[in-house]
Amino acid sequence: MITRENLNKLHALTKAVNDAKESASEYLRTAQDRFKSRTHKLMREGKEIELTEKVLWDEVFYMGPTCQAGKILQTVHPEVFEGYKKQDEAANELKKFTIVELGVDYAALSLSDYLMVTESLFELMLGERGLPTKPPLN
């Protein structure tokens, strides 16, 4: 059941996710813009090679933060990885809230879920106006 308190909490959690996403993206853009030409030496197939941070960020994008490039970049740009960790934590909190309090997983909303939430919102609004939320039985 949706209440005004649930809606306020939902909006606050959504804002926290969006703020964290914006911060993480800004940290990433700053790191990529300022240090894209900086190089790092690493071993690949038994040979020492030198790659720019631009290439390392591309590897992280395609292979994830646990790849060799991610481990190197995490040491020089911990704020980027911390920013994305905070974003994930905020998103998980929002997901947990929507499942527990609203009975839906917002990331996997079905048409039925959407209609159920819409009906619940409509009932809340009618109730706030002092109108009956259920039609009379005939």
C-alpha positions in Angstrom: 0.0 0.0 0.0 1.3 3.4 -0.9 1.2 6.1 1.7 2.4 9.7 1.6 5.3 8.8 3.8 6.3 6.0 1.4 6.2 8.4 -1.5 8.3 11.0 0.3 10.8 8.2 1.2 10.8 7.0 -2.4 11.5 10.5 -3.7 14.4 10.9 -1.2 15.9 7.6 -2.1 15.6 8.3 -5.8 17.3 11.7 -5.3 20.1 10.0 -3.4 20.6 7.5 -6.3 20.6 10.3 -8.9 23.0 12.5 -6.8 25.4 9.6 -6.3 25.2 8.8 -10.1 26.0 12.4 -10.9 28.9 12.5 -8.5 30.4 9.3 -9.7 30.1 10.4 -13.4 31.7 13.7 -12.6 34.6 12.0 -10.8 35.1 9.7 -13.8 34.9 12.5 -16.4 37.4 14.5 -14.4 39.9 11.6 -14.1 39.5 10.8 -17.7 39.9 14.4 -18.9 42.9 15.3 -16.7 44.9 12.1 -16.9 44.0 10.4 -20.2 47.6 10.7 -21.5 49.3 9.5 -18.3 50.9 6.1 -18.8 51.3 3.0 -16.7 53.6 0.1 -17.1 52.1 -3.4 -16.7 52.8 -7.0 -17.7 50.9 -8.6 -20.5 51.7 -12.0 -21.9 55.1 -11.9 -20.2 56.0 -8.5 -21.7 56.1 -5.1 -20.1 54.0 -2.7 -21.9 52.9 0.9 -21.4 49.3 2.0 -21.7 47.6 5.3 -21.3 44.9 5.8 -18.8 42.5 6.3 -21.6 43.1 2.8 -22.8 42.9 1.5 -19.2 39.5 3.2 -18.7 38.3 1.6 -21.9 39.3 -1.8 -20.5 37.5 -1.2 -17.3 34.4 -0.2 -19.3 34.4 -3.5 -21.2 35.9 -5.9 -18.6 34.7 -4.4 -15.3 36.5 -2.9 -12.3 38.2 -6.1 -11.2 40.3 -6.4 -14.3 44.0 -5.6 -14.3 43.3 -2.1 -15.6 40.7 -1.5 -12.9 43.1 -2.5 -10.2 45.7 0.0 -11.5 43.2 2.8 -11.8 41.8 2.1 -8.4 45.1 3.0 -6.8 45.4 6.3 -8.6 41.7 7.3 -8.8 40.0 5.8 -5.7 37.4 8.6 -5.6 35.9 7.3 -8.9 35.5 3.7 -7.6 34.2 5.0 -4.3 31.7 7.1 -6.1 30.4 4.2 -8.1 30.3 2.1 -4.9 28.1 4.7 -3.2 25.9 4.8 -6.3 25.4 1.0 -6.1 24.7 1.2 -2.4 22.0 3.9 -2.9 20.5 1.9 -5.8 20.3 -1.2 -3.7 18.7 0.7 -0.9 16.1 2.0 -3.3 15.5 -1.4 -4.7 15.1 -3.0 -1.3 12.6 -0.2 -0.3 10.4 -0.6 -3.3 10.3 -4.4 -2.9 9.5 -4.2 0.8 7.2 -1.1 1.0 5.6 -1.1 -2.5 5.7 -4.7 -3.4 7.5 -4.2 -6.7 11.0 -4.3 -8.1 11.3 -0.9 -9.9 14.2 -2.3 -12.0 11.9 -5.1 -13.3 8.5 -3.5 -13.4 5.8 -5.4 -15.3 2.7 -3.9 -16.7 0.7 -5.5 -13.9 3.1 -4.0 -11.3 2.7 -0.6 -13.0 -1.1 -0.8 -12.9 -1.1 -1.9 -9.3 1.1 1.1 -8.3 -1.1 3.4 -10.4 -4.3 2.1 -8.6 -2.6 2.4 -5.2 -1.7 6.0 -6.0 -5.2 6.8 -7.2 -6.6 5.4 -3.9 -4.2 7.4 -1.9 -5.2 10.6 -3.7 -8.9 9.9 -3.3 -8.4 9.1 0.4 -6.4 12.4 0.9 -9.4 14.2 -0.6 -11.9 12.4 1.7 -13.5 10.5 -1.1 -14.3 6.8 -1.0 -11.4 4.7 -2.4 -13.5 1.6 -3.3 -16.7 1.6 -5.4 -19.9 0.7 -3.4 -21.1 -2.9 -3.8 -24.3 -3.3 -5.8 
